[in-house]
Amino acid sequence: MARKIVTWVVVADGTHARIYANDGPRKGLRRALERDYEAGLPHYVRDILTDRRGSNAGGPGAGRHAMDAKTDPRRHVANGFARSIAAMLGEAAQERFFDRLILVAPPKALGDLRAALPKPAGDRVTGTLDKDLVKHDEASVARHLADSDLLL
């Protein structure tokens, strides 16, 4: 008897991820892992985002100028989150928990995730969908994947 092909579907955004599994055509989705992944914003990032920007006098005769952060703290957190999810997927791929991988995320998060995937997981990517479905339920995610011909 042939071994069933398992497809993992990672539904993520910059700070949340949920992983589903599909065991074959018309089998729908089930939770592959019981936990949801979440990257909480550290307290110092929340403080930075809620505080007013710093300012600079700008020299003689010049008015005061607001100073922007060199990097967006949200992007920093999102990149770190993508790297941690990608590392977990790399380990799962090496352990052969899945044969195929579908990534579903908004464009920036999708790019971060793809860039961070180790080769064992990256080689298993069979499709991507650039949509934010992290707050959708299993049935809705399955419909979107079917409509995009990514899941039968």
N, CA and C atoms as an extended XYZ file, in Angstrom:
456
Properties=species:S:1:pos:R:3:atomname:S:1:resname:S:1:resid:I:1 pbc="F F F"
N         0.837       -1.181        0.000 N   MET     1
C         0.000        0.000        0.000 CA  MET     1
C         0.884        1.248        0.000 C   MET     1
N         0.550        2.199       -0.828 N   ALA     2
C         1.333        3.423       -0.937 CA  ALA     2
C         1.138        4.297        0.300 C   ALA     2
N         2.197        4.985        0.660 N   ARG     3
C         2.153        5.894        1.795 CA  ARG     3
C         1.365        7.134        1.404 C   ARG     3
N         0.518        7.622        2.326 N   LYS     4
C        -0.254        8.827        2.006 CA  LYS     4
C         0.666       10.042        1.981 C   LYS     4
N         0.318       10.984        1.139 N   ILE     5
C         1.079       12.220        1.017 CA  ILE     5
C         0.416       13.268        1.900 C   ILE     5
N         1.195       13.811        2.817 N   VAL     6
C         0.689       14.809        3.757 CA  VAL     6
C         1.152       16.192        3.311 C   VAL     6
N         0.200       17.101        3.214 N   THR     7
C         0.496       18.492        2.876 CA  THR     7
C         0.239       19.347        4.104 C   THR     7
N         1.237       20.127        4.491 N   TRP     8
C         1.033       21.100        5.562 CA  TRP     8
C         0.701       22.437        4.921 C   TRP     8
N        -0.241       23.129        5.528 N   VAL     9
C        -0.639       24.462        5.086 CA  VAL     9
C        -0.347       25.420        6.233 C   VAL     9
N         0.580       26.335        6.003 N   VAL    10
C         0.933       27.326        7.014 CA  VAL    10
C         0.174       28.603        6.692 C   VAL    10
N        -0.686       29.025        7.614 N   VAL    11
C        -1.455       30.258        7.467 CA  VAL    11
C        -0.871       31.235        8.479 C   VAL    11
N        -0.294       32.330        7.982 N   ALA    12
C         0.436       33.230        8.873 CA  ALA    12
C         0.254       34.683        8.474 C   ALA    12
N         0.619       35.542        9.403 N   ASP    13
C         0.825       36.958        9.107 CA  ASP    13
C         2.136       37.311        9.816 C   ASP    13
N         2.385       38.554       10.082 N   GLY    14
C         3.660       38.931       10.697 CA  GLY    14
C         3.826       38.507       12.138 C   GLY    14
N         2.727       38.165       12.825 N   THR    15
C         2.828       37.840       14.245 CA  THR    15
C         2.024       36.621       14.685 C   THR    15
N         1.317       35.974       13.779 N   HIS    16
C         0.513       34.795       14.120 CA  HIS    16
C         0.692       33.723       13.048 C   HIS    16
N         0.603       32.469       13.467 N   ALA    17
C         0.656       31.368       12.497 CA  ALA    17
C        -0.145       30.186       13.031 C   ALA    17
N        -0.754       29.495       12.106 N   ARG    18
C        -1.513       28.277       12.402 CA  ARG    18
C        -1.147       27.277       11.308 C   ARG    18
N        -1.009       26.011       11.701 N   ILE    19
C        -0.583       25.002       10.739 CA  ILE    19
C        -1.644       23.919       10.636 C   ILE    19
N        -2.085       23.705        9.395 N   TYR    20
C        -3.076       22.681        9.084 CA  TYR    20
C        -2.407       21.569        8.293 C   TYR    20
N        -3.081       20.430        8.232 N   ALA    21
C        -2.607       19.316        7.409 CA  ALA    21
C        -3.738       18.848        6.511 C   ALA    21
N        -3.356       18.359        5.356 N   ASN    22
C        -4.289       17.744        4.418 CA  ASN    22
C        -3.724       16.369        4.085 C   ASN    22
N        -4.578       15.354        4.169 N   ASP    23
C        -4.131       13.978        3.952 CA  ASP    23
C        -4.476       13.432        2.574 C   ASP    23
N        -4.950       14.286        1.674 N   GLY    24
C        -5.246       13.834        0.321 CA  GLY    24
C        -6.463       14.529       -0.251 C   GLY    24
N        -6.759       14.251       -1.520 N   PRO    25
C        -7.896       14.891       -2.189 CA  PRO    25
C        -9.204       14.688       -1.422 C   PRO    25
N        -9.944       15.764       -1.313 N   ARG    26
C       -11.260       15.791       -0.663 CA  ARG    26
C       -11.224       15.379        0.810 C   ARG    26
N       -10.064       15.525        1.443 N   LYS    27
C        -9.950       15.193        2.868 CA  LYS    27
C       -10.058       16.434        3.748 C   LYS    27
N       -10.114       17.624        3.128 N   GLY    28
C       -10.222       18.852        3.910 CA  GLY    28
C        -8.959       19.135        4.707 C   GLY    28
N        -9.093       20.018        5.675 N   LEU    29
C        -7.967       20.392        6.525 CA  LEU    29
C        -8.235       19.949        7.954 C   LEU    29
N        -7.169       19.651        8.644 N   ARG    30
C        -7.222       19.392       10.083 CA  ARG    30
C        -6.034       20.109       10.707 C   ARG    30
N        -6.105       20.348       11.983 N   ARG    31
C        -4.974       20.988       12.647 CA  ARG    31
C        -3.802       20.013       12.675 C   ARG    31
N        -2.671       20.435       12.156 N   ALA    32
C        -1.471       19.595       12.189 CA  ALA    32
C        -0.828       19.670       13.566 C   ALA    32
N        -0.844       20.849       14.132 N   LEU    33
C        -0.292       21.080       15.462 CA  LEU    33
C        -1.368       21.761       16.292 C   LEU    33
N        -1.486       21.371       17.526 N   GLU    34
C        -2.551       21.905       18.383 CA  GLU    34
C        -2.361       23.376       18.720 C   GLU    34
N        -1.142       23.817       18.754 N   ARG    35
C        -0.904       25.190       19.189 CA  ARG    35
C        -0.909       26.174       18.029 C   ARG    35
N        -1.274       27.394       18.348 N   ASP    36
C        -1.102       28.512       17.431 CA  ASP    36
C         0.207       29.187       17.821 C   ASP    36
N         0.862       29.768       16.855 N   TYR    37
C         2.105       30.480       17.125 CA  TYR    37
C         1.804       31.971       17.145 C   TYR    37
N         2.382       32.658       18.110 N   GLU    38
C         2.142       34.093       18.233 CA  GLU    38
C         3.423       34.773       18.686 C   GLU    38
N         3.740       35.875       18.035 N   ALA    39
C         4.899       36.672       18.428 CA  ALA    39
C         4.376       37.895       19.146 C   ALA    39
N         4.390       37.866       20.439 N   GLY    40
C         3.947       39.035       21.194 CA  GLY    40
C         4.959       40.154       21.049 C   GLY    40
N         4.478       41.369       20.999 N   LEU    41
C         5.394       42.500       20.940 CA  LEU    41
C         6.008       42.700       22.320 C   LEU    41
N         7.335       42.710       22.421 N   PRO    42
C         7.960       42.980       23.713 CA  PRO    42
C         7.532       44.350       24.233 C   PRO    42
N         7.550       44.513       25.548 N   HIS    43
C         7.067       45.762       26.151 CA  HIS    43
C         7.787       46.984       25.608 C   HIS    43
N         9.098       46.882       25.328 N   TYR    44
C         9.819       48.046       24.838 CA  TYR    44
C         9.359       48.437       23.437 C   TYR    44
N         8.927       47.473       22.621 N   VAL    45
C         8.412       47.796       21.286 CA  VAL    45
C         7.060       48.486       21.417 C   VAL    45
N         6.216       47.984       22.312 N   ARG    46
C         4.923       48.646       22.534 CA  ARG    46
C         5.145       50.083       22.996 C   ARG    46
N         6.142       50.282       23.872 N   ASP    47
C         6.433       51.636       24.350 CA  ASP    47
C         6.898       52.535       23.207 C   ASP    47
N         7.751       52.008       22.354 N   ILE    48
C         8.245       52.791       21.216 CA  ILE    48
C         7.091       53.182       20.303 C   ILE    48
N         6.172       52.255       20.071 N   LEU    49
C         5.076       52.515       19.149 CA  LEU    49
C         4.067       53.502       19.706 C   LEU    49
N         3.944       53.579       21.030 N   THR    50
C         2.945       54.473       21.611 CA  THR    50
C         3.526       55.821       22.009 C   THR    50
N         4.839       55.915       22.186 N   ASP    51
C         5.456       57.194       22.540 CA  ASP    51
C         5.547       58.101       21.323 C   ASP    51
N         5.637       59.391       21.608 N   ARG    52
C         5.859       60.349       20.526 CA  ARG    52
C         7.284       60.215       20.026 C   ARG    52
N         7.487       60.580       18.775 N   ARG    53
C         8.824       60.532       18.207 CA  ARG    53
C         9.706       61.547       18.914 C   ARG    53
N        11.006       61.249       18.973 N   GLY    54
C        11.958       62.191       19.527 CA  GLY    54
C        12.111       63.376       18.588 C   GLY    54
N        12.773       64.424       19.062 N   SER    55
C        12.963       65.585       18.191 CA  SER    55
C        14.373       66.115       18.339 C   SER    55
N        14.741       66.953       17.382 N   ASN    56
C        16.082       67.490       17.307 CA  ASN    56
C        15.959       68.968       16.964 C   ASN    56
N        16.783       69.792       17.585 N   ALA    57
C        16.707       71.233       17.340 CA  ALA    57
C        17.122       71.593       15.922 C   ALA    57
N        17.980       70.846       15.301 N   GLY    58
C        18.305       71.057       13.897 CA  GLY    58
C        19.292       72.168       13.622 C   GLY    58
N        19.820       72.859       14.593 N   GLY    59
C        20.820       73.890       14.367 CA  GLY    59
C        20.232       75.292       14.464 C   GLY    59
N        21.100       76.300       14.382 N   PRO    60
C        20.654       77.694       14.530 CA  PRO    60
C        19.663       78.094       13.436 C   PRO    60
N        18.616       78.741       13.837 N   GLY    61
C        17.638       79.248       12.886 CA  GLY    61
C        16.683       78.201       12.353 C   GLY    61
N        16.949       76.961       12.597 N   ALA    62
C        16.068       75.901       12.101 CA  ALA    62
C        15.086       75.517       13.196 C   ALA    62
N        13.942       75.086       12.797 N   GLY    63
C        12.952       74.631       13.778 CA  GLY    63
C        13.306       73.253       14.297 C   GLY    63
N        12.448       72.748       15.121 N   ARG    64
C        12.657       71.395       15.652 CA  ARG    64
C        12.199       70.371       14.612 C   ARG    64
N        12.868       69.255       14.556 N   HIS    65
C        12.559       68.212       13.585 CA  HIS    65
C        12.291       66.896       14.308 C   HIS    65
N        11.239       66.209       13.897 N   ALA    66
C        10.947       64.894       14.472 CA  ALA    66
C        11.947       63.882       13.940 C   ALA    66
N        12.298       62.926       14.775 N   MET    67
C        13.260       61.897       14.384 CA  MET    67
C        12.526       60.566       14.230 C   MET    67
N        12.742       59.911       13.109 N   ASP    68
C        12.148       58.598       12.874 CA  ASP    68
C        13.113       57.503       13.321 C   ASP    68
N        12.557       56.383       13.710 N   ALA    69
C        13.381       55.225       14.045 CA  ALA    69
C        14.050       54.712       12.772 C   ALA    69
N        15.288       54.215       12.912 N   LYS    70
C        16.003       53.705       11.741 CA  LYS    70
C        15.362       52.431       11.204 C   LYS    70
N        14.786       51.636       12.078 N   THR    71
C        14.086       50.428       11.652 CA  THR    71
C        12.711       50.409       12.294 C   THR    71
N        11.767       49.851       11.590 N   ASP    72
C        10.411       49.731       12.111 CA  ASP    72
C        10.383       48.554       13.084 C   ASP    72
N        10.050       48.794       14.348 N   PRO    73
C        10.035       47.696       15.322 CA  PRO    73
C         9.081       46.572       14.931 C   PRO    73
N         7.972       46.905       14.287 N   ARG    74
C         7.025       45.859       13.868 CA  ARG    74
C         7.652       44.943       12.827 C   ARG    74
N         8.399       45.535       11.871 N   ARG    75
C         9.064       44.723       10.842 CA  ARG    75
C        10.135       43.836       11.478 C   ARG    75
N        10.824       44.387       12.476 N   HIS    76
C        11.848       43.615       13.172 CA  HIS    76
C        11.223       42.386       13.841 C   HIS    76
N        10.102       42.584       14.531 N   VAL    77
C         9.398       41.476       15.185 CA  VAL    77
C         8.889       40.487       14.135 C   VAL    77
N         8.313       40.995       13.030 N   ALA    78
C         7.778       40.123       11.978 CA  ALA    78
C         8.882       39.272       11.347 C   ALA    78
N        10.056       39.869       11.114 N   ASN    79
C        11.173       39.105       10.543 CA  ASN    79
C        11.628       38.002       11.491 C   ASN    79
N        11.735       38.337       12.773 N   GLY    80
C        12.123       37.331       13.762 CA  GLY    80
C        11.100       36.213       13.861 C   GLY    80
N         9.826       36.584       13.802 N   PHE    81
C         8.757       35.589       13.860 CA  PHE    81
C         8.830       34.664       12.645 C   PHE    81
N         9.027       35.231       11.467 N   ALA    82
C         9.140       34.417       10.246 CA  ALA    82
C        10.317       33.454       10.349 C   ALA    82
N        11.437       33.926       10.888 N   ARG    83
C        12.601       33.052       11.040 CA  ARG    83
C        12.312       31.897       11.999 C   ARG    83
N        11.582       32.175       13.090 N   SER    84
C        11.294       31.097       14.049 CA  SER    84
C        10.324       30.071       13.454 C   SER    84
N         9.309       30.528       12.724 N   ILE    85
C         8.374       29.597       12.072 CA  ILE    85
C         9.116       28.786       11.010 C   ILE    85
N         9.971       29.452       10.242 N   ALA    86
C        10.731       28.763        9.192 CA  ALA    86
C        11.657       27.706        9.787 C   ALA    86
N        12.292       28.014       10.908 N   ALA    87
C        13.175       27.037       11.556 CA  ALA    87
C        12.388       25.808       12.004 C   ALA    87
N        11.207       26.037       12.583 N   MET    88
C        10.362       24.923       13.009 CA  MET    88
C         9.953       24.076       11.803 C   MET    88
N         9.598       24.726       10.693 N   LEU    89
C         9.219       23.998        9.476 CA  LEU    89
C        10.401       23.204        8.920 C   LEU    89
N        11.593       23.765        9.019 N   GLY    90
C        12.787       23.054        8.572 CA  GLY    90
C        13.008       21.772        9.363 C   GLY    90
N        12.831       21.862       10.685 N   GLU    91
C        12.976       20.669       11.527 CA  GLU    91
C        11.894       19.643       11.197 C   GLU    91
N        10.660       20.108       11.024 N   ALA    92
C         9.551       19.196       10.699 CA  ALA    92
C         9.775       18.523        9.345 C   ALA    92
N        10.349       19.259        8.394 N   ALA    93
C        10.640       18.677        7.078 CA  ALA    93
C        11.708       17.593        7.200 C   ALA    93
N        12.732       17.851        7.995 N   GLN    94
C        13.779       16.846        8.186 CA  GLN    94
C        13.236       15.590        8.863 C   GLN    94
N        12.270       15.778        9.745 N   GLU    95
C        11.650       14.636       10.433 CA  GLU    95
C        10.568       13.973        9.568 C   GLU    95
N        10.339       14.525        8.384 N   ARG    96
C         9.364       14.004        7.409 CA  ARG    96
C         7.929       14.000        7.932 C   ARG    96
N         7.586       15.062        8.658 N   PHE    97
C         6.207       15.204        9.127 CA  PHE    97
C         5.271       15.572        7.978 C   PHE    97
N         5.819       16.144        6.905 N   PHE    98
C         5.007       16.503        5.744 CA  PHE    98
C         5.807       16.291        4.474 C   PHE    98
N         5.061       16.111        3.378 N   ASP    99
C         5.684       15.908        2.069 CA  ASP    99
C         5.625       17.167        1.218 C   ASP    99
N         4.556       17.917        1.396 N   ARG   100
C         4.334       19.149        0.634 CA  ARG   100
C         4.026       20.271        1.611 C   ARG   100
N         4.287       21.495        1.152 N   LEU   101
C         4.068       22.662        2.002 CA  LEU   101
C         3.418       23.768        1.182 C   LEU   101
N         2.335       24.321        1.713 N   ILE   102
C         1.665       25.469        1.095 CA  ILE   102
C         1.738       26.614        2.093 C   ILE   102
N         2.161       27.783        1.631 N   LEU   103
C         2.275       28.962        2.484 CA  LEU   103
C         1.178       29.954        2.132 C   LEU   103
N         0.459       30.422        3.146 N   VAL   104
C        -0.615       31.398        2.965 CA  VAL   104
C        -0.327       32.559        3.903 C   VAL   104
N        -0.092       33.738        3.336 N   ALA   105
C         0.228       34.910        4.154 CA  ALA   105
C         0.122       36.161        3.296 C   ALA   105
N        -0.021       37.329        3.944 N   PRO   106
C         0.025       38.581        3.183 CA  PRO   106
C         1.408       38.722        2.525 C   PRO   106
N         1.525       39.531        1.487 N   PRO   107
C         2.764       39.590        0.702 CA  PRO   107
C         4.059       39.757        1.501 C   PRO   107
N         4.134       40.713        2.432 N   LYS   108
C         5.387       40.917        3.179 CA  LYS   108
C         5.720       39.703        4.036 C   LYS   108
N         4.727       39.187        4.744 N   ALA   109
C         4.956       38.020        5.602 CA  ALA   109
C         5.328       36.801        4.761 C   ALA   109
N         4.703       36.660        3.604 N   LEU   110
C         5.008       35.546        2.706 CA  LEU   110
C         6.461       35.631        2.236 C   LEU   110
N         6.891       36.824        1.867 N   GLY   111
C         8.282       37.022        1.449 CA  GLY   111
C         9.266       36.728        2.568 C   GLY   111
N         8.952       37.198        3.784 N   ASP   112
C         9.817       36.933        4.937 CA  ASP   112
C         9.929       35.436        5.193 C   ASP   112
N         8.798       34.759        5.143 N   LEU   113
C         8.765       33.324        5.423 CA  LEU   113
C         9.536       32.537        4.366 C   LEU   113
N         9.297       32.844        3.101 N   ARG   114
C        10.007       32.135        2.015 CA  ARG   114
C        11.511       32.346        2.115 C   ARG   114
N        11.911       33.585        2.405 N   ALA   115
C        13.339       33.891        2.489 CA  ALA   115
C        14.011       33.160        3.651 C   ALA   115
N        13.266       32.907        4.714 N   ALA   116
C        13.838       32.284        5.909 CA  ALA   116
C        13.784       30.759        5.897 C   ALA   116
N        13.031       30.167        4.966 N   LEU   117
C        12.870       28.703        4.969 CA  LEU   117
C        14.193       27.988        4.698 C   LEU   117
N        14.553       27.032        5.542 N   PRO   118
C        15.721       26.212        5.239 CA  PRO   118
C        15.432       25.316        4.028 C   PRO   118
N        16.469       24.841        3.398 N   LYS   119
C        16.314       24.062        2.164 CA  LYS   119
C        15.361       22.873        2.297 C   LYS   119
N        15.424       22.072        3.365 N   PRO   120
C        14.500       20.925        3.437 CA  PRO   120
C        13.026       21.334        3.359 C   PRO   120
N        12.671       22.447        3.964 N   ALA   121
C        11.276       22.916        3.902 CA  ALA   121
C        11.018       23.640        2.586 C   ALA   121
N        11.956       24.464        2.152 N   GLY   122
C        11.791       25.211        0.907 CA  GLY   122
C        11.591       24.313       -0.296 C   GLY   122
N        12.261       23.162       -0.292 N   ASP   123
C        12.122       22.213       -1.399 CA  ASP   123
C        10.733       21.580       -1.455 C   ASP   123
N         9.995       21.642       -0.360 N   ARG   124
C         8.670       21.020       -0.310 CA  ARG   124
C         7.534       22.003       -0.613 C   ARG   124
N         7.861       23.274       -0.828 N   VAL   125
C         6.817       24.269       -1.119 CA  VAL   125
C         6.223       23.973       -2.491 C   VAL   125
N         4.918       23.698       -2.504 N   THR   126
C         4.230       23.404       -3.767 CA  THR   126
C         3.281       24.517       -4.167 C   THR   126
N         3.082       25.492       -3.282 N   GLY   127
C         2.199       26.593       -3.622 CA  GLY   127
C         2.209       27.675       -2.564 C   GLY   127
N         1.859       28.876       -3.001 N   THR   128
C         1.733       30.006       -2.081 CA  THR   128
C         0.468       30.776       -2.427 C   THR   128
N        -0.084       31.420       -1.431 N   LEU   129
C        -1.271       32.249       -1.615 CA  LEU   129
C        -1.059       33.516       -0.808 C   LEU   129
N        -1.007       34.667       -1.492 N   ASP   130
C        -0.742       35.917       -0.783 CA  ASP   130
C        -2.046       36.569       -0.318 C   ASP   130
N        -2.593       35.991        0.745 N   LYS   131
C        -3.810       36.506        1.378 CA  LYS   131
C        -3.650       36.411        2.884 C   LYS   131
N        -4.310       37.313        3.590 N   ASP   132
C        -4.303       37.277        5.049 CA  ASP   132
C        -5.510       36.474        5.517 C   ASP   132
N        -5.299       35.209        5.820 N   LEU   133
C        -6.382       34.318        6.246 CA  LEU   133
C        -6.189       33.833        7.677 C   LEU   133
N        -5.310       34.474        8.421 N   VAL   134
C        -4.963       33.986        9.753 CA  VAL   134
C        -6.160       33.972       10.710 C   VAL   134
N        -7.149       34.816       10.480 N   LYS   135
C        -8.329       34.853       11.356 CA  LYS   135
C        -9.483       34.013       10.813 C   LYS   135
N        -9.256       33.317        9.717 N   HIS   136
C       -10.294       32.478        9.118 CA  HIS   136
C       -10.258       31.083        9.731 C   HIS   136
N       -11.398       30.394        9.688 N   ASP   137
C       -11.450       29.026       10.200 CA  ASP   137
C       -10.991       28.036        9.123 C   ASP   137
N       -10.882       26.765        9.516 N   GLU   138
C       -10.392       25.718        8.610 CA  GLU   138
C       -11.180       25.645        7.310 C   GLU   138
N       -12.504       25.698        7.418 N   ALA   139
C       -13.352       25.574        6.222 CA  ALA   139
C       -13.106       26.726        5.255 C   ALA   139
N       -12.978       27.928        5.780 N   SER   140
C       -12.741       29.095        4.933 CA  SER   140
C       -11.371       29.010        4.263 C   SER   140
N       -10.358       28.613        5.014 N   VAL   141
C        -9.018       28.460        4.439 CA  VAL   141
C        -9.050       27.405        3.332 C   VAL   141
N        -9.729       26.287        3.590 N   ALA   142
C        -9.833       25.219        2.583 CA  ALA   142
C       -10.519       25.726        1.316 C   ALA   142
N       -11.569       26.547        1.473 N   ARG   143
C       -12.259       27.107        0.294 CA  ARG   143
C       -11.326       28.002       -0.511 C   ARG   143
N       -10.584       28.866        0.168 N   HIS   144
C        -9.644       29.751       -0.532 CA  HIS   144
C        -8.589       28.935       -1.283 C   HIS   144
N        -8.096       27.887       -0.651 N   LEU   145
C        -7.089       27.044       -1.310 CA  LEU   145
C        -7.678       26.313       -2.509 C   LEU   145
N        -8.903       25.821       -2.367 N   ALA   146
C        -9.569       25.133       -3.483 CA  ALA   146
C        -9.842       26.106       -4.626 C   ALA   146
N       -10.294       27.320       -4.293 N   ASP   147
C       -10.560       28.334       -5.320 CA  ASP   147
C        -9.292       28.711       -6.078 C   ASP   147
N        -8.143       28.586       -5.424 N   SER   148
C        -6.860       28.918       -6.051 CA  SER   148
C        -6.181       27.691       -6.652 C   SER   148
N        -6.890       26.562       -6.676 N   ASP   149
C        -6.359       25.296       -7.206 CA  ASP   149
C        -5.091       24.829       -6.491 C   ASP   149
N        -4.963       25.176       -5.214 N   LEU   150
C        -3.817       24.720       -4.437 CA  LEU   150
C        -4.131       23.463       -3.642 C   LEU   150
N        -5.415       23.218       -3.423 N   LEU   151
C        -5.835       22.060       -2.645 CA  LEU   151
C        -7.106       21.518       -3.262 C   LEU   151
N        -7.152       20.244       -3.503 N   LEU   152
C        -8.339       19.625       -4.098 CA  LEU   152
C        -9.280       19.130       -3.028 C   LEU   152
